Amino acid sequence: MKVVRGFTGLLAGGLVALVLALGVAWIIADAQGAPGPGPVRMIGHLVAAAVAVAAQRYVDRHPDGRGLLAALVVVAVTVAVLVIAWLV
């Protein structure tokens, strides 16, 4: 379970880093009058990062079957963000 917790923690942290990077890109694009990520994309990424971090906190506090289900939530949210926002 320790490896799973580490992996899902990395995924949740990556989503937070992605939100921060998109925020910087949005500010820079807005300052230059260029099209940027936009508010819908930002809100989607923010919600996904919040859900992943909340699920990861649950994973860290429950090293049992319920924690494993929460770990699957982190993986599913990360995959959904990458597929929906970046591959489609």
Contacts in CASP RR format, 6 or more apart in sequence:
PFRMAT RR
TARGET T0000
AUTHOR 0000-0000-0000
METHOD contacts of the structure
MODEL  1
MKVVRGFTGLLAGGLVALVLALGVAWIIADAQGAPGPGPVRMIGHLVAAA
VAVAAQRYVDRHPDGRGLLAALVVVAVTVAVLVIAWLV
1 63 0 8 1.000
1 67 0 8 1.000
1 68 0 8 1.000
4 59 0 8 1.000
4 68 0 8 1.000
4 71 0 8 1.000
5 59 0 8 1.000
5 60 0 8 1.000
5 63 0 8 1.000
5 71 0 8 1.000
7 71 0 8 1.000
8 55 0 8 1.000
8 56 0 8 1.000
8 59 0 8 1.000
8 71 0 8 1.000
8 74 0 8 1.000
8 75 0 8 1.000
9 56 0 8 1.000
9 59 0 8 1.000
9 74 0 8 1.000
11 52 0 8 1.000
11 74 0 8 1.000
11 75 0 8 1.000
11 78 0 8 1.000
12 49 0 8 1.000
12 52 0 8 1.000
12 53 0 8 1.000
12 55 0 8 1.000
12 56 0 8 1.000
12 74 0 8 1.000
12 78 0 8 1.000
13 49 0 8 1.000
13 52 0 8 1.000
13 53 0 8 1.000
13 56 0 8 1.000
14 78 0 8 1.000
15 45 0 8 1.000
15 48 0 8 1.000
15 49 0 8 1.000
15 52 0 8 1.000
15 53 0 8 1.000
15 77 0 8 1.000
15 78 0 8 1.000
15 81 0 8 1.000
16 49 0 8 1.000
16 53 0 8 1.000
18 45 0 8 1.000
18 49 0 8 1.000
18 81 0 8 1.000
19 42 0 8 1.000
19 45 0 8 1.000
19 46 0 8 1.000
19 49 0 8 1.000
22 37 0 8 1.000
22 41 0 8 1.000
22 42 0 8 1.000
22 45 0 8 1.000
23 37 0 8 1.000
23 42 0 8 1.000
25 36 0 8 1.000
25 37 0 8 1.000
26 36 0 8 1.000
26 37 0 8 1.000
26 38 0 8 1.000
26 42 0 8 1.000
29 35 0 8 1.000
29 36 0 8 1.000
29 37 0 8 1.000
30 36 0 8 1.000
37 45 0 8 1.000
41 85 0 8 1.000
44 81 0 8 1.000
44 85 0 8 1.000
45 81 0 8 1.000
45 85 0 8 1.000
48 77 0 8 1.000
48 78 0 8 1.000
48 80 0 8 1.000
48 81 0 8 1.000
51 73 0 8 1.000
51 77 0 8 1.000
52 73 0 8 1.000
52 74 0 8 1.000
52 77 0 8 1.000
52 78 0 8 1.000
55 70 0 8 1.000
55 71 0 8 1.000
55 73 0 8 1.000
55 74 0 8 1.000
55 77 0 8 1.000
56 70 0 8 1.000
56 71 0 8 1.000
56 74 0 8 1.000
58 66 0 8 1.000
58 67 0 8 1.000
58 70 0 8 1.000
59 67 0 8 1.000
59 68 0 8 1.000
59 70 0 8 1.000
59 71 0 8 1.000
59 74 0 8 1.000
62 70 0 8 1.000
END
